[in-house]
């Protein structure tokens, strides 16, 4: 595996075409929205589990 293959697999590219830049900006925008949503998310309280709840349903 050469360095270019390794970089490509990590999402690193030398492609500076308008389409490639737009694609990268869309990814960054999606990640920003996700991080904002995760930041506003509320933690769930752990439920008290009983032995019956852990058994598979019949």
Buried (B, 14 or more C-beta within 10 A) or exposed (E): EEEEEEEEEEEEEEEEEEEEEEEBEEEEEEEEEEEEEEEEEEEEEEEEEEEEEEEEEE
